[in-house]
Amino acid sequence: MCSGASTPKRSFSRAELRYLTEVDGRDHVALVAEYPGDPGRRLIAVGRFVRLQDDPEAAEVAIVVADDWHRRGLGSLLAEQLAERARGLGIRRFTATMAADNVAAHRLMTKLTSHLEQRHVGAGVSELVLELAA
């Protein structure tokens, strides 16, 4: 979730491409935002959740927003839309793994819940579990 990776990933394996593009609208939901008015349809944000196989009431969530679109509310909009869809599909919790110092991502997750659990899993990484607010 909004990990703030320091270097862009230049290519994907076939398995990674399949994982990122084969959404089913139930167990794997993805939403994208495109640059307004761009005929090239440049993506400016992607949000997704994937239901956990071992816990069907939970899903891992991730949101990535282009740097020049930070602090405009796009991440919040995607998070709210993902949470609404997840609740409609019987998902009650989101999990997220992110950089421990990613204050914006942590703040974004707190908007979706009244109960947030956080634990540090090492090397500056936090794991969050949040109950989705009704």
Backbone hydrogen bonds, N-H to C=O, Kabsch-Sander energy under -0.5 kcal/mol:
donor,donor_aa,acceptor,acceptor_aa,energy
2,C,63,I,-1.7
10,R,8,P,-0.5
17,L,13,S,-2.5
18,R,14,R,-2.5
19,Y,15,A,-2.4
20,L,16,E,-2.4
21,T,17,L,-1.8
22,E,18,R,-2.3
23,V,21,T,-1.4
24,D,28,H,-1.3
25,G,28,H,-2.1
29,V,49,F,-2.3
31,L,47,G,-3.3
33,A,45,A,-2.5
35,Y,42,R,-3.1
38,D,35,Y,-1.7
41,R,38,D,-2.0
44,I,33,A,-3.3
45,A,33,A,-1.4
46,V,64,V,-2.5
47,G,31,L,-2.7
48,R,62,A,-2.7
49,F,29,V,-2.2
50,V,60,E,-2.2
51,R,27,D,-3.3
52,L,55,D,-0.6
52,L,58,A,-2.9
55,D,52,L,-0.8
58,A,55,D,-2.3
59,A,93,R,-1.8
60,E,50,V,-2.6
61,V,95,T,-2.8
62,A,48,R,-2.4
64,V,46,V,-2.9
66,A,44,I,-3.3
69,W,66,A,-2.5
70,H,67,D,-1.6
72,R,69,W,-0.8
77,L,73,G,-2.3
78,L,74,L,-2.4
79,A,75,G,-2.6
80,E,76,S,-2.6
81,Q,77,L,-2.3
82,L,78,L,-2.8
83,A,79,A,-2.5
84,E,80,E,-2.3
85,R,81,Q,-2.3
86,A,82,L,-2.7
87,R,83,A,-2.7
88,G,84,E,-1.8
89,L,85,R,-0.9
89,L,86,A,-1.1
90,G,87,R,-1.7
91,I,86,A,-2.6
92,R,57,E,-2.7
93,R,57,E,-1.9
94,F,130,L,-2.3
95,T,59,A,-2.3
96,A,128,L,-2.0
98,M,126,S,-2.4
100,A,124,G,-3.6
102,N,99,A,-1.9
103,V,101,D,-1.8
106,H,102,N,-2.1
107,R,103,V,-2.7
108,L,104,A,-2.3
109,M,105,A,-2.0
110,T,106,H,-1.7
111,K,107,R,-1.0
111,K,108,L,-0.7
112,L,109,M,-1.3
113,T,110,T,-0.9
117,E,129,V,-3.0
119,R,127,E,-2.1
121,V,125,V,-2.6
122,G,125,V,-0.7
125,V,122,G,-1.5
126,S,98,M,-3.3
127,E,119,R,-2.9
128,L,96,A,-3.3
129,V,117,E,-2.4
130,L,94,F,-2.7
131,E,115,H,-1.8
132,L,92,R,-3.1
133,A,112,L,-2.4
